[in-house]
Amino acid sequence: MNEDQFENLEPTIKSNNKTKASFDKSPEIAGKIAGTIGTGRNAKNSLIYLTIRWAFISGTIISILVVCNNWLFRTNEKVPDFTSDIINTWSIVIPVITLALGYAFGKSEK
C-alpha cells in the first residue's frame, strides 16, 4: 500500500448496541441457583442450613472412614485407638457448625 491510501482512511467506530441485560448471566443458571437456595432472606437461611448439613455429613463420613481404617488396616494393634483420630476430625467440623449457627442466631436485623 502506498501513503495515499492511508491518508483517505477515516477512523470508524463500530457499536454493538448491547445492553447491560445482555451481559448478565443467563437466566437458566440464575434460576437453578435460586431454585436450590431460594432468594433474598430465604437464601441466607438456606446457605446456613446447607453449611451445617454438609458439615455433619462430611464429619460423619470421615469418622466412618477413620473407624474402618483403624479396624481393617491396623491389625498389629490388639485394640485400635481411633478416638484421638475422631476427636481431631470433629475438632475441625464443630467450629464450622458453630460459626454457621452463630451467624444464624447472631445476625442483627433492624
N, C-alpha and C positions, 0 to 999 in steps of 0.2 A: 504494500500500500504506500502511496506517496502522501506527502504532507497535505495536499489539497483535500483529500478525502477526510482527514481528521478535523480540519477546520470547519467543515459543514455539518459535523455531528452535533446535535443538541442533546443535552442530558435529559433523559426521561425517567420519571418515577412511576413505577407500577404499584398499584394499590389492589389489595385483595378484598377489601371491604369485609373483613372478618370481624364479628362482634365478640364481646367477651364471653358470651354463652358458648360460642363455638370452640373456645379454648378450654372450657371446663371439662372435667372428666365425664365420661359417658354416663348417662342416667342409669344404665343397666348395672354398672358396678356400684354406684351410689345406692341403688335400690336393693342390691344384695346385702350391702353392709347395714343399711337401715333395717332390712328385714331380720338381720341377725341380732343387732344390738339395740334397735329402736332409734328414736330421735329425741333430742332435747334432754329433758331431765331423766327420762327413761334410759337413755343411752349411758348416762353417768352411772346410774344404779346397776345396769346390766353389765357394764365393764367391771365394776367391783365384784359382782356376783361371779362373772367368768373367771376373774383372777383368783378368787377364793376357791372356786370349784376346781380349776386346773392345778392349783397348789396342793389341794387334798389328793387329787388323782395322781399327780406326779410323785408326791410323798409316799402314797400307798404303794405305787408300782415299784419305786426304788426300794422301799422297805421289803417288799416281797422278793425282789431280786437279791437283796443282801442276805435274807434268810436262806434262799436257795443256794446262793454261793457258799455260805458257811456250812450247810448241811451236805452239799454234793461235792464240793471241791476241797474241803479241808478235812480230809479223812485221817490225817495224822494226829489230830486232837481228839481226845476222848469226848469232851463236852465242848462244842464250839461256843465261843463267847461272841455273840453278834450284837449284844446290847449296845456296846460303845459305837458300833457302826450305825445302828439305827438312831442312836442319840445324835450322832454327827449329821445324819441325813435330815432329821426333823429340826435340828438347830438352824438349818438353812431355810426350811419351809415355814416354820412358825413365824419368824419375823415378817415374811411376805404376807401371810394371812393377817397378822396383827396390823401391819401397815394399811392393808385394804380395809379392815374393819375400822381402824382409827379414822381413815378418810371418810368412810360411810357415815359414821356417827358423829364425827367431829366437825364436819363442814358446816359453816355458818351461812344461813340464808337470811336475807333481810326481807 
